[in-house]
Amino acid sequence: MNRQKKLQQLFKAKAKKASAKLAPQKKDKYISKADRLKLTVETDQDSVSASES
């Protein structure tokens, strides 16, 4: 690999990393399957107790 190509590759890699840091993160925090089940059970219980009152 010649010197110019190697330098261009390094510059592109650095620019890509910099733009990735600036980009907004849209990914939500991971919630395990067990935690999701717990949340649904809790919300179901809350809605049942609210409708009984």
DAZI-V995283 format. One line per field, one symbol per residue. burial: I if it has 9 or more other C-alpha atoms within 8 Angstrom, else O. A space follows every 50 residues. Layout:
# DAZI-V995283
burial = ???
This chain:
# DAZI-V995283
burial = OOOOOIOOOOOOOOOOOOOOOOOOOOOOOOOOOOOIOOOOOOOOOOOOOO OOO
